[in-house]
Amino acid sequence: MYQYLKQYLTVEEKVIYFNSPFSKKMEFEKIKFIKKVTGEYILVSDNTELGIDTAMIDPESIIYLNMMLKSLNVIF
């Protein structure tokens, strides 16, 4: 419920993180590859996986997120 009332995801210059009481974050430079599964992106680093539910993101923001993820030059 919290994520419906607040912004779900924040993308900054070097970090992506969830806005939740138990926020997860991942630095872009640590992302090794991105799995694209039905309605979800899973960002994978050496130690962590971060799942992003695209249904929770505004359609205009998904365009920005896709551009940002493609610019990382990791396996998509």
DSSP file (Angstrom, degrees, kcal/mol; ACC not computed):
  #  RESIDUE AA STRUCTURE BP1 BP2  ACC     N-H-->O    O-->H-N    N-H-->O    O-->H-N    TCO  KAPPA ALPHA  PHI   PSI    X-CA   Y-CA   Z-CA
    1    1 A M    >>        0   0    0      0, 0.0     4,-1.3     0, 0.0     3,-0.8   0.000 360.0 360.0 360.0 -38.7    0.0    0.0    0.0
    2    2 A Y  H 3>  +     0   0    0      1,-0.3     4,-2.2     2,-0.2     3,-0.4   0.889 360.0  53.2 -55.5 -41.8    2.9    2.4    0.8
    3    3 A Q  H 34 S+     0   0    0      1,-0.2    -1,-0.3     2,-0.2     5,-0.1   0.740 104.3  55.4 -71.8 -22.5    4.2    2.2   -2.7
    4    4 A Y  H <4 S+     0   0    0     -3,-0.8    -1,-0.2     1,-0.1    -2,-0.2   0.800 113.8  41.1 -75.9 -28.5    0.8    3.1   -4.2
    5    5 A L  H  < S+     0   0    0     -4,-1.3    -2,-0.2    -3,-0.4     2,-0.2   0.797 121.2  40.4 -87.4 -31.5    0.7    6.3   -2.1
    6    6 A K  S  < S-     0   0    0     -4,-2.2     2,-0.2    -5,-0.2    13,-0.1  -0.611 107.2 -72.9-109.7 170.8    4.4    7.2   -2.5
    7    7 A Q        -     0   0    0     -2,-0.2    12,-0.3     1,-0.1    -3,-0.1  -0.493  41.9-147.9 -64.8 131.1    6.7    7.1   -5.5
    8    8 A Y  S    S+     0   0    0     48,-0.3    11,-1.6    -2,-0.2     2,-0.3   0.897  72.1  13.9 -69.8 -43.7    7.5    3.4   -6.1
    9    9 A L  E     -A   18   0A   0      9,-0.2     2,-0.4    47,-0.1     9,-0.2  -0.981  60.1-156.0-141.1 142.6   11.1    3.8   -7.5
   10   10 A T  E     -A   17   0A   0      7,-3.0     7,-2.5    -2,-0.3     2,-0.5  -0.987   5.1-163.7-124.3 132.6   13.7    6.5   -7.6
   11   11 A V  E     +A   16   0A   0     -2,-0.4     5,-0.2     5,-0.2     2,-0.2  -0.965  16.2 173.3-114.5 120.0   16.5    6.6  -10.2
   12   12 A E        -     0   0    0      3,-3.2    -2,-0.0    -2,-0.5     0, 0.0  -0.508  50.9 -78.4-113.2-173.6   19.4    8.9   -9.4
   13   13 A E  S    S+     0   0    0      1,-0.2     3,-0.1    -2,-0.2    -2,-0.0   0.866 123.7   3.8 -57.0 -41.9   22.7    9.5  -11.1
   14   14 A K  S    S+     0   0    0      1,-0.1    14,-2.2    14,-0.1    15,-0.4   0.392 124.2  57.2-126.2   1.2   24.4    6.3   -9.8
   15   15 A V  E     - B   0  27A   0     12,-0.3    -3,-3.2    13,-0.1     2,-0.4  -0.977  51.1-160.4-140.6 146.4   21.7    4.5   -7.8
   16   16 A I  E     +AB  11  26A   0     10,-2.4    10,-2.4    -2,-0.3     2,-0.3  -0.994  27.8 164.9-121.7 135.6   18.3    3.0   -8.2
   17   17 A Y  E     -AB  10  25A   0     -7,-2.5    -7,-3.0    -2,-0.4     2,-0.3  -0.994  34.7-115.1-151.8 156.9   16.2    2.4   -5.1
   18   18 A F  E     -A    9   0A   0      6,-2.3     2,-1.0    -2,-0.3    -9,-0.2  -0.653  22.8-133.2 -88.3 145.2   12.7    1.6   -3.8
   19   19 A N        +     0   0    0    -11,-1.6   -13,-0.1   -12,-0.3    -1,-0.0  -0.798  62.5 115.4 -97.9  90.6   10.8    4.1   -1.7
   20   20 A S  S >  S-     0   0    0     -2,-1.0     3,-1.0     1,-0.0    -2,-0.0  -0.945  82.0 -96.5-149.5 166.0    9.5    1.8    1.0
   21   21 A P  T 3  S+     0   0    0      0, 0.0     2,-0.3     0, 0.0    -1,-0.0   0.844 127.5  36.3 -57.2 -32.8   10.0    1.3    4.8
   22   22 A F  T 3  S-     0   0    0      2,-0.0    -4,-0.1    -3,-0.0    -3,-0.1  -0.565  94.7-166.7-117.0  65.3   12.6   -1.4    4.0
   23   23 A S    <   -     0   0    0     -3,-1.0     2,-0.3    -2,-0.3    -4,-0.1  -0.227   9.1-157.4 -63.0 134.9   14.1    0.2    1.0
   24   24 A K        -     0   0    0      2,-0.0    -6,-2.3     0, 0.0     2,-0.3  -0.849  14.7-177.7-104.7 148.3   16.4   -1.8   -1.3
   25   25 A K  E     -B   17   0A   0     -2,-0.3     2,-0.3    -8,-0.2    -8,-0.2  -0.973  12.9-165.3-143.4 160.3   19.0   -0.1   -3.5
   26   26 A M  E     -B   16   0A   0    -10,-2.4   -10,-2.4    -2,-0.3     2,-0.3  -0.985  21.1-128.8-147.3 134.5   21.5   -1.0   -6.1
   27   27 A E  E >   -B   15   0A   0     -2,-0.3     3,-1.4   -12,-0.2     4,-0.5  -0.646  21.1-131.1 -81.0 138.5   24.4    1.0   -7.6
   28   28 A F  G >  S+     0   0    0    -14,-2.2     3,-1.4    -2,-0.3    -1,-0.1   0.862 104.5  60.0 -58.2 -38.8   24.4    1.0  -11.4
   29   29 A E  G 3  S+     0   0    0    -15,-0.4    -1,-0.3     1,-0.3   -14,-0.1   0.698 102.1  54.7 -66.6 -17.1   28.1    0.1  -11.6
   30   30 A K  G <  S+     0   0    0     -3,-1.4    16,-0.4    15,-0.0     2,-0.4   0.554  79.1 110.3 -92.3  -8.8   27.4   -3.1   -9.7
   31   31 A I    <   +     0   0    0     -3,-1.4    14,-0.3    -4,-0.5     3,-0.1  -0.543  40.1 178.9 -71.5 123.3   24.7   -4.4  -12.1
   32   32 A K        -     0   0    0     12,-3.3    43,-0.9    -2,-0.4     2,-0.3   0.848  63.4 -17.6 -92.3 -43.4   26.0   -7.4  -14.1
   33   33 A F  E     -Cd  44  75B   0     11,-1.5    11,-2.6    41,-0.2     2,-0.5  -0.980  56.6-127.9-158.4 167.6   22.9   -8.2  -16.1
   34   34 A I  E     -C   43   0B   0     41,-2.9     2,-0.5    -2,-0.3     9,-0.2  -0.983  13.9-154.0-125.6 124.5   19.2   -7.6  -16.3
   35   35 A K  E     -C   42   0B   0      7,-2.8     7,-2.9    -2,-0.5     2,-0.7  -0.844   7.6-153.9 -95.8 132.3   16.6  -10.3  -16.7
   36   36 A K  E     +C   41   0B   0     -2,-0.5     2,-0.3     5,-0.2     5,-0.2  -0.916  22.7 170.2-109.2 108.8   13.4   -9.2  -18.3
   37   37 A V  E >   -C   40   0B   0      3,-2.6     3,-3.7    -2,-0.7    -2,-0.0  -0.826  53.4 -59.7-115.9 154.5   10.5  -11.5  -17.1
   38   38 A T  T 3  S-     0   0    0     -2,-0.3    -1,-0.1     1,-0.3     3,-0.1  -0.030 121.7 -14.9 -38.7 110.0    6.8  -10.9  -17.8
   39   39 A G  T 3  S+     0   0    0      1,-0.1    15,-1.8    14,-0.1    16,-0.6   0.602 125.4  83.6  70.8  13.0    6.0   -7.5  -16.3
   40   40 A E  E <   -CE  37  53B   0     -3,-3.7    -3,-2.6    13,-0.2     2,-0.4  -0.999  58.7-151.9-150.2 143.6    9.2   -7.4  -14.3
   41   41 A Y  E     -CE  36  52B   0     11,-2.2    11,-3.4    -2,-0.3     2,-0.6  -0.939  14.0-159.0-107.8 137.5   12.9   -6.4  -14.6
   42   42 A I  E     -CE  35  51B   0     -7,-2.9    -7,-2.8    -2,-0.4     2,-0.5  -0.956   4.6-156.7-119.4 112.8   15.3   -8.2  -12.3
   43   43 A L  E     -CE  34  50B   0      7,-2.8     7,-2.5    -2,-0.6     2,-0.5  -0.764  14.2-160.7 -88.9 128.2   18.6   -6.3  -11.9
   44   44 A V  E     +CE  33  49B   0    -11,-2.6   -12,-3.3    -2,-0.5   -11,-1.5  -0.939  17.2 167.5-120.2 128.1   21.4   -8.7  -10.9
   45   45 A S        -     0   0    0      3,-2.9   -14,-0.1    -2,-0.5   -15,-0.0  -0.560  56.5 -83.5-116.6-172.3   24.7   -7.9   -9.2
   46   46 A D  S    S+     0   0    0    -16,-0.4   -15,-0.1    -2,-0.2     3,-0.1   0.874 125.5  15.3 -61.5 -37.2   27.3  -10.3   -7.6
   47   47 A N  S    S+     0   0    0      1,-0.1     2,-0.3     0, 0.0    -1,-0.2   0.605 121.6  49.9-113.2 -15.9   25.4  -10.3   -4.3
   48   48 A T        -     0   0    0      2,-0.0    -3,-2.9     0, 0.0     2,-0.4  -0.911  49.5-157.4-135.7 150.4   21.9   -9.0   -4.9
   49   49 A E  E     -E   44   0B   0     -2,-0.3     2,-0.5    -5,-0.2    -5,-0.2  -0.994  13.0-165.8-122.4 136.9   18.8   -9.2   -7.1
   50   50 A L  E     -E   43   0B   0     -7,-2.5    -7,-2.8    -2,-0.4     2,-0.4  -0.960   7.3-155.3-125.7 112.4   16.4   -6.3   -7.3
   51   51 A G  E     -E   42   0B   0     -2,-0.5     2,-0.5    -9,-0.2    -9,-0.2  -0.731   4.1-162.8 -91.5 133.4   13.0   -6.9   -8.9
   52   52 A I  E     -E   41   0B   0    -11,-3.4   -11,-2.2    -2,-0.4     2,-0.8  -0.961  10.7-147.4-118.3 115.9   11.1   -4.0  -10.4
   53   53 A D  E >   -E   40   0B   0     -2,-0.5     3,-1.6   -13,-0.2   -13,-0.2  -0.729   6.7-161.8 -82.1 109.0    7.4   -4.5  -11.1
   54   54 A T  G >  S+     0   0    0    -15,-1.8     3,-1.3    -2,-0.8    -1,-0.2   0.700  84.3  70.5 -69.5 -18.1    6.7   -2.5  -14.2
   55   55 A A  G 3  S+     0   0    0    -16,-0.6    -1,-0.3     1,-0.2   -15,-0.1   0.718  94.6  56.6 -68.2 -19.2    3.0   -2.4  -13.5
   56   56 A M  G <  S+     0   0    0     -3,-1.6     2,-0.4     2,-0.1   -48,-0.3   0.447  94.5  85.8 -89.1  -1.2    3.7   -0.1  -10.6
   57   57 A I  S <  S-     0   0    0     -3,-1.3     5,-0.1    -4,-0.1   -50,-0.0  -0.841  85.5-110.0-110.2 138.1    5.5    2.5  -12.8
   58   58 A D    >>  -     0   0    0     -2,-0.4     4,-1.8     1,-0.1     3,-0.6  -0.358  31.8-119.9 -58.3 137.4    3.8    5.3  -14.8
   59   59 A P  H 3> S+     0   0    0      0, 0.0     4,-1.2     0, 0.0    -1,-0.1   0.839 114.0  51.1 -53.1 -37.4    4.0    4.6  -18.5
   60   60 A E  H 3> S+     0   0    0      1,-0.2     4,-1.2     2,-0.2     5,-0.1   0.870 109.3  51.0 -67.8 -35.4    6.0    7.8  -19.2
   61   61 A S  H <> S+     0   0    0     -3,-0.6     4,-2.7     1,-0.2    -1,-0.2   0.802 101.4  61.5 -72.3 -28.9    8.5    6.8  -16.5
   62   62 A I  H  X S+     0   0    0     -4,-1.8     4,-2.9     2,-0.2    -1,-0.2   0.888 100.3  54.9 -63.9 -37.7    8.9    3.3  -18.0
   63   63 A I  H  X S+     0   0    0     -4,-1.2     4,-2.1     2,-0.2    -1,-0.2   0.940 111.0  44.8 -58.6 -47.3   10.3    4.9  -21.1
   64   64 A Y  H  X S+     0   0    0     -4,-1.2     4,-2.5     2,-0.2    -2,-0.2   0.915 112.5  51.6 -62.8 -44.2   12.9    6.8  -19.0
   65   65 A L  H  X S+     0   0    0     -4,-2.7     4,-2.7     1,-0.2     5,-0.2   0.918 109.3  50.1 -60.8 -44.8   13.7    3.6  -17.1
   66   66 A N  H  X S+     0   0    0     -4,-2.9     4,-2.4     2,-0.2    -1,-0.2   0.913 111.4  48.4 -60.2 -44.1   14.2    1.6  -20.3
   67   67 A M  H  X S+     0   0    0     -4,-2.1     4,-1.5    -5,-0.2    -1,-0.2   0.918 113.0  48.3 -62.0 -43.3   16.6    4.3  -21.7
   68   68 A M  H  < S+     0   0    0     -4,-2.5     4,-0.4     1,-0.2    -2,-0.2   0.913 112.4  47.5 -65.0 -43.9   18.5    4.4  -18.4
   69   69 A L  H >< S+     0   0    0     -4,-2.7     3,-1.1     1,-0.2     5,-0.4   0.893 110.9  51.3 -66.8 -39.5   18.9    0.6  -18.2
   70   70 A K  H >< S+     0   0    0     -4,-2.4     3,-1.1     1,-0.2    -1,-0.2   0.807 102.6  61.1 -66.4 -28.8   20.0    0.3  -21.9
   71   71 A S  T 3< S+     0   0    0     -4,-1.5    -1,-0.2     1,-0.2    -2,-0.2   0.612  86.4  76.5 -73.8 -10.5   22.6    2.9  -21.3
   72   72 A L  T <  S-     0   0    0     -3,-1.1    -1,-0.2    -4,-0.4    -2,-0.2   0.643  94.3-136.5 -75.0 -13.9   24.3    0.7  -18.7
   73   73 A N    <   +     0   0    0     -3,-1.1     2,-0.3    -4,-0.2    -3,-0.1   0.910  57.3 131.9  56.3  45.8   25.8   -1.5  -21.4
   74   74 A V  S    S-     0   0    0     -5,-0.4     2,-0.3    -4,-0.1    -1,-0.2  -0.774  71.4 -76.2-116.5 167.7   25.0   -4.7  -19.5
   75   75 A I  B      d   33   0B   0    -43,-0.9   -41,-2.9    -2,-0.3    -1,-0.0  -0.487 360.0 360.0 -66.4 126.4   23.4   -7.9  -20.9
   76   76 A F              0   0    0     -2,-0.3    -1,-0.2   -43,-0.2   -40,-0.1   0.348 360.0 360.0-114.7 360.0   19.7   -7.1  -21.2
